[in-house]
Amino acid sequence: MLKTLLFDMDDTLCDTRKANAVAEALLSSYVESVFSVDGKGDLFAAAYIKGIYRDWSEEQKSRYWPIIQQQGESAFRLQLIRDLLVELTECEVDVPQADAIQQKFDQDRIDAFDFYPGISEFLAEARKVFTLVVITNGPEFSQIPKVERVKLSEHVDHIIIGGQEPEQKPAKSIFDKALALAGCQAHEAIHVGDSLAADIAGAHNSHITSVWIQHQQPLDAELGLEPHHTLFHPDEIPKLVWDLHGG
Ligand SMILES: [Mg+2]
């Protein structure tokens, strides 16, 4: 019997891509107006987003990983901003200026961050029947403001933030913690997420039924993963859950 629903947050319950796109566009126009670098704002904003998602070149990896380890996420992001501005716009900024840019981006992104339409109503209904647990990967730095923005703790029973745990998804340990919090066995849970490598592989490691939110991603055959259920968009989550519950 299905007792527990485990959910990823970003791009599963919440429209993180949309929030990123809104903040990226605002960052682009901000940089263009402040530094008078017509046409280069888009390049900067796109490179910044890639950077914060750790989509790094080898050179960036050797430069930024030690900064994260020794000084933390915020110091890394400030350095990333300063480096990209020099590289892409030939503008040099000091730390307070970089900090202002970063804070604007974070604020714009958090302002635009929300559940997908219908998800909060679905969670309210589902919570009457199931225990709800969110497992979200990422550092506290980025995940806690998002969790607070949507008041996630009012919508679900437990929230696990990967950056606060010994291991993130797809590690079995983080799914074990979720099952223990919910007081259920693996066969009594499903896990819903959009990342094959983190969510689907993690669910399978723990023998939990997986639900993949595909968005526009191709199924990466190299990973050798077959999700148990595939949905094109999060708006299909309620029907699947109620079908599984009824069936
Ligand atoms: Mg996700």
Residues whose N, C-alpha, C, O or C-beta is under 5 A from the ligand:
A	BS01	MG	D8 M9 D10 D11 T12 D194 S195
